Amino acid sequence: MTKIDKILTHKIYGFPILVAILYLVFECTFVLGAYPQAWIENGVEWLVESLKNIMPDTWWAALITDGVIQGVGTVLSFLPNIGILFVFLSIMEDSGYMARVAYLMDKIMHKVGLHGSSFVPMIIGFGCNVPAIMDAKSIENKKDRTLTMLMIPFMSCSARLPVYLFFVSAFFAQYKALVMISLYLIGVLMSVLFALVMKRTKWFKQDADDPENVLTPLVAPSFQHTGRHIWNHLEDYLQKIVTVIIWASVIIWALGYFPTQELETSYLAQVGHWIEPAVQPLGFDWKMAVCLLTGLPAKEAIVSTMGILAHGGGTLSAFTPVTAMSFMVFVLLYFPCIATITTLRKEVGRKWAWFTVVNSLILAWLLAFLIQQIGGLF
């Protein structure tokens, strides 16, 4: 092991170094991404206003401007931030540093009956949970493989990132990087606690193998490989925008426009008020409930829904810093996207897929409730 490896994987220095690197990554994501994000937001507003001036005052014109363009534009504005984040994450992975993170986590994972190799798919889950679950198939032990797959949905995938960026920028301007780090760490902590509990059940109880301590050498990232890696993530994001987000924006706008053209008496409000009692103890109103509902197929749709609600006269005034944190944690933990659930059903069976759905909803509600109650004391 080289001298730099001894520092990066040191039991005392390793974790502060990891936190410092993550802080730098998120700080650069916000600072560098703020300018192109503002350009896109201003461009979307200009396009909406320009089209409204030349198009007739009809429902289909409102659908195009307030529905499709506003909904898609809100999500698209976070593309620069996501691109910058993946530049750093790709460099960390391609250089071999992510392998050092797995090595660093090896002893912690071993305490819950797993080892560092289970943390590698979890790291991949920061990009997307689906390929992370597929990567976990390489784990030979069936119980470890299944448990690792069930831990992956706790990881903050890139689909959740626009939601974090939206609220962190609005409510935690002075602590953006710290709040982002805390969300990622909450996901990791919840996954470890989940494994700690599940390893004591009849389904996963077993003696742990010896820790795996093999490290590949640190290398200079390949510009071509890193660029391809970044483009693959951005391509997935853009594909969601032109498919899922567009359709979600159309549906949300239509539900919010009909039957009276007034948001408060729309079909969307009726659905939201029906769900509201379940989330009211968390400090959420019916608009937040609707946003969470639209996030089931894809978490990016939460942001497009917020854009449509805000532009259509729907206020999100119920949000406070505490409520915003509670909402982000709920988004972090609740129902994974349909693609993740489908992949889990294929790899570990229908029983564990449904367990993930129910378990994630319960944990999300409980932790969001706890944050709301503790935050309300200050």
Secondary structure, 3 states (H helix, E strand, C coil): CCHHHHHHCCCCCHHHHHHHHHHHHHHHHHHHHHHHHHHHHHHHHHHHHHHHHHCCCCHHHHHHHHHHHHHHHHHHCCHHHHHHHHHHHHHHHHCCHHHHHHHHHHHHHHHCCCCHHHHHHHHHCCCCHHHHHHHHHHCCCHHHHHHHHHHHHHCCCCCCHHHHHHHHHHHCHHHHHHHHHHHHHHHHHHHHHHHHHHCCCCCCCCCCCCCCCCCCCCCCCCHHHHHHHHHHHHHHHHHHHHHHHHHHHHHHHHHHHCCCCCHHHCHHHHHHHHHHHHHHHHCCCHHHHHHHHHCCCCCHHHHHHHHHHHHCCCCCCCCCHHHHHHHHHHHHHCCCCHHHHHHHHHHHCHHHHHHHHHHHHHHHHHHHHHHHHHHCCC
